[in-house]
Amino acid sequence: MRFADALGQPGLRAIAEVKRRSPSAGDLRPDADPAQLAAQFANAGAAAVSVLVDERFAGTIDDLRAARAATDAPLLGKGFFSTEEQLRELREAGADAILLILRDLDDMTMARLLVYTQELGMDALVEAHDADELQRAMQLDAQVIGINARDLTTFAIDRREQLELVARAPRDRLVIAESGVHTRAQGAAAELAGADAILVGSALMQAADPQGKLRELLSRPLVKVCGLTRQEDVDVAVEAGADLLGFILVEKSPRRAEAVLDVPETALSVAVFVEDTTETSADLIQFYPDDGGTVRGREATLLRDGRAVARVLDQPWQDRDPVHWSTAAAIEGRVMLAGGLGPENVRDAIAAVRPWAVDASSSLEREPGIKDHERVRAYVEAART
């Protein structure tokens, strides 16, 4: 399968990167075996494998050859390329795609290399870092656009700016969020902004088990703990491994939070509203339409910057719905399953529905708005196992 075709498959995909060192972080995995890692990443679900061939990353073209011998997965040759000779050498070493960085190439050179890449039967990942470079990528008709959160001059990472650019990229192109992804929630943030895939290198190379780390980043469902009103409960949920932290900003709710509390950048905050929304610092909004005066209805929409990104399927608080799970399983697209979930049944719910995310609130409490920390830990562990 070609590089672009592999990245265009449904769901969030990943390009797993083999690199021994980073100019910003120093040595990451000096003894990395590109053949072994390429095979492991492919087995763990990587849509493609990126191989650094630049000496600044302690890489060589032989690393690409070794990876090619070890896997049939699409390979991205990564480095700083500016000539046809370099591209031809990468193709001969087994690359299916190459990285072209807009920062380093003028439009005339970029256009010439894009044509030559096609002649070689390869795809090009055209990398942008700011709005001007994204515009250039679009004008050059790049079909695979990478948005790098890392400034290659200062090495600083700005994930917020990256996500804004991902959201602005045209939907008829493949969009890759590069750098800055270390957790499932960060990968999901890129996904919800519109990225088709994430490129992950340092997080894998620094992990004790790179293959296991990749599986973790791609695994679903995400786990949400909702109805949080105290910072200590937020901290416990984060420590337990929750990806989404929910705050109910509804006057009549017994779990009303005064505000969205502090959530680390490794997770995502969700503000829950009924009927009306207000300005919020939350990453996402979970919106329930008015349901005849009740606190919430059976279905909500998860919004990112006003755009629907998932459906929330919920049971009434008082009643059990025997077909709730089967109804949810039949729905296409991203589904967050809620209502009556807890440590005792969340695994069964996941097996039945295969949702994008699961959400629990009242079942994790000692009293309304006050979490039972052991139940929070048990729920998150069960959902992530």
SVG drawing of the C-alpha trace seen along z (x, -y; Angstrom):
<svg xmlns="http://www.w3.org/2000/svg" viewBox="-41 -34 67 42">
<polyline fill="none" stroke="black" stroke-width="0.4" points="0.0,0.0 1.2,-3.5 2.1,-5.9 -0.8,-8.3 -3.3,-5.4 -2.2,-4.0 -2.6,-7.3 -6.0,-7.8 -7.6,-4.8 -10.5,-5.5 -9.6,-6.6 -6.5,-8.2 -3.4,-6.8 0.2,-7.0 3.6,-7.4 6.1,-5.9 9.6,-7.3 12.9,-5.7 15.5,-8.2 18.5,-7.7 18.9,-11.3 17.3,-14.7 19.2,-18.1 17.0,-19.5 16.9,-16.6 20.2,-14.9 20.4,-11.1 17.1,-9.3 17.9,-5.7 21.5,-5.5 21.4,-1.7 18.1,-1.8 17.9,1.0 15.9,-0.4 15.0,3.0 13.7,4.3 11.8,1.1 10.3,0.8 8.9,4.4 7.6,3.8 5.9,0.5 4.2,2.1 3.0,4.9 1.7,2.4 -0.5,0.6 1.7,-2.1 0.3,-3.1 3.9,-4.0 7.4,-4.2 9.6,-7.2 13.3,-6.7 15.8,-9.5 18.7,-9.3 20.5,-12.5 23.7,-12.4 22.4,-15.1 19.9,-12.5 22.6,-9.8 20.9,-8.3 22.2,-7.1 20.7,-5.8 21.6,-2.3 19.0,-2.7 16.4,-3.1 17.7,0.0 17.6,2.0 14.0,1.0 13.0,1.8 14.4,5.3 12.4,5.8 8.9,4.6 6.5,4.1 5.0,1.0 5.3,-2.3 8.5,-4.0 9.1,-7.8 12.7,-8.9 13.2,-11.8 15.9,-14.4 16.8,-17.7 16.6,-17.2 16.9,-19.7 18.1,-17.7 16.9,-15.1 19.9,-13.0 19.0,-12.7 15.4,-11.7 16.6,-9.1 19.0,-7.6 16.1,-7.4 13.9,-5.6 16.7,-3.2 17.1,-2.5 13.4,-1.6 11.6,-4.8 7.9,-5.1 7.7,-8.8 10.1,-11.6 9.9,-14.7 10.2,-18.2 10.4,-21.1 9.0,-24.4 11.2,-26.4 14.3,-25.2 13.0,-25.3 11.7,-28.0 8.5,-27.5 10.4,-26.8 12.6,-24.1 9.7,-22.6 7.5,-22.4 10.4,-20.7 11.0,-18.2 7.3,-17.4 7.2,-16.6 10.3,-14.4 8.9,-12.6 5.8,-11.6 8.1,-10.4 9.8,-8.2 6.5,-6.7 6.8,-8.2 4.6,-10.5 5.9,-13.7 5.1,-14.9 5.3,-18.6 6.0,-20.2 4.7,-23.5 5.1,-25.3 3.2,-28.5 0.3,-30.0 2.4,-31.4 3.9,-27.9 0.5,-26.3 -0.7,-28.7 2.4,-27.8 1.7,-24.1 -1.9,-24.7 -0.8,-26.8 1.8,-24.1 -1.1,-21.6 0.6,-19.4 -1.5,-16.3 0.0,-15.3 0.7,-18.2 2.5,-17.9 2.0,-20.6 5.0,-20.6 4.4,-21.8 8.2,-22.2 10.0,-25.4 13.1,-24.0 15.0,-27.1 14.3,-27.4 13.1,-23.9 10.1,-25.3 6.9,-23.4 3.5,-25.2 0.7,-22.6 -2.0,-25.2 -0.8,-26.9 -0.3,-23.5 -4.0,-22.5 -5.2,-25.8 -3.3,-25.2 -4.5,-21.6 -8.1,-22.9 -7.5,-25.4 -6.0,-22.9 -8.3,-21.8 -10.2,-18.6 -9.4,-17.3 -5.7,-16.8 -4.1,-14.4 -3.0,-16.3 -0.4,-15.0 0.2,-16.5 3.9,-16.3 5.7,-16.5 4.4,-17.1 2.3,-14.0 3.1,-12.1 -0.4,-11.0 -3.6,-9.6 -5.4,-12.8 -2.9,-14.8 -3.3,-12.5 -7.1,-12.8 -6.8,-16.6 -5.0,-16.5 -7.6,-14.0 -10.5,-16.3 -8.8,-19.3 -8.9,-17.4 -5.6,-15.5 -5.7,-12.2 -2.5,-11.0 0.1,-11.9 3.9,-11.5 5.4,-10.4 9.2,-10.0 10.6,-11.2 7.7,-9.7 8.4,-6.3 12.1,-6.4 12.1,-7.5 9.6,-4.8 10.8,-1.6 8.6,0.3 8.3,-1.7 5.9,0.8 3.7,0.8 3.7,-3.0 2.5,-3.2 -0.3,-0.8 -1.3,-2.9 -1.4,-6.1 -3.6,-4.6 -5.9,-2.6 -9.5,-3.5 -11.8,-4.2 -10.7,-7.4 -11.7,-7.6 -13.7,-10.5 -14.4,-11.2 -17.2,-13.8 -19.0,-15.7 -15.7,-17.0 -16.0,-19.8 -12.7,-19.6 -9.1,-19.9 -8.1,-16.9 -10.6,-14.8 -9.2,-16.1 -5.7,-15.2 -6.6,-11.7 -8.4,-11.1 -5.4,-12.4 -3.0,-10.2 -5.3,-7.2 -5.0,-7.8 -8.2,-9.6 -8.0,-11.3 -11.0,-13.6 -12.0,-15.6 -15.6,-16.9 -17.0,-19.9 -20.8,-20.4 -21.6,-24.1 -25.3,-23.9 -27.0,-25.7 -29.5,-23.0 -27.1,-20.1 -26.1,-18.5 -22.6,-18.2 -22.3,-21.8 -18.7,-23.0 -17.9,-26.6 -15.5,-26.7 -13.3,-24.5 -10.5,-23.5 -6.8,-23.0 -6.2,-20.2 -2.7,-19.4 -1.7,-19.6 -1.5,-15.8 -5.3,-15.6 -8.4,-17.4 -11.0,-19.4 -14.7,-19.2 -17.3,-21.8 -20.9,-20.3 -23.8,-22.6 -27.6,-22.1 -29.6,-24.3 -27.2,-27.3 -23.4,-27.6 -21.1,-30.4 -17.5,-31.3 -15.2,-28.7 -11.6,-27.8 -12.3,-24.1 -10.8,-22.2 -14.2,-20.7 -17.9,-21.4 -20.4,-18.6 -23.8,-20.2 -27.2,-18.7 -30.2,-20.4 -33.1,-21.3 -35.1,-18.2 -38.3,-19.6 -36.8,-21.0 -34.8,-17.9 -31.1,-18.3 -30.0,-16.5 -31.3,-14.5 -30.4,-11.2 -28.0,-12.5 -25.4,-15.3 -22.9,-16.6 -19.2,-17.0 -18.0,-20.2 -14.6,-21.6 -14.6,-25.3 -18.3,-25.1 -17.9,-22.1 -19.4,-18.7 -16.8,-16.1 -18.6,-13.2 -22.0,-12.1 -22.6,-11.4 -25.2,-8.6 -26.6,-8.8 -29.1,-6.9 -31.6,-8.8 -30.3,-9.1 -33.3,-7.3 -34.0,-4.5 -32.1,-1.6 -32.4,-1.1 -31.9,2.5 -31.1,1.6 -28.8,-1.3 -25.6,0.5 -26.9,2.1 -28.3,-1.2 -24.9,-2.8 -23.1,0.0 -25.1,-0.6 -24.1,-4.3 -21.2,-5.2 -18.6,-7.8 -17.2,-8.8 -19.4,-7.8 -18.9,-8.6 -20.9,-6.1 -22.3,-7.4 -25.0,-6.6 -24.7,-4.0 -21.1,-3.1 -18.7,-2.2 -15.9,0.1 -18.3,3.1 -19.6,2.8 -17.4,0.6 -15.5,3.5 -18.7,5.2 -19.9,1.9 -16.7,1.4 -16.9,5.0 -20.5,4.5 -20.2,1.0 -16.5,0.4 -17.0,-3.3 -14.5,-6.1 -14.8,-7.2 -16.6,-6.2 -18.0,-8.6 -18.8,-8.1 -19.9,-10.4 -22.4,-9.6 -21.2,-5.9 -17.8,-7.2 -19.1,-9.3 -19.3,-9.2 -21.9,-12.0 -23.0,-14.3 -19.9,-16.1 -17.5,-14.3 -15.5,-11.5 -14.6,-8.2 -11.0,-7.9 -10.8,-4.2 -13.8,-3.9 -12.3,-6.4 -9.0,-4.4 -10.9,-1.2 -13.1,-2.6 -10.1,-4.1 -8.1,-0.9 -11.0,1.3 -11.7,-1.0 -8.0,-1.1 -7.3,2.6"/>
</svg>
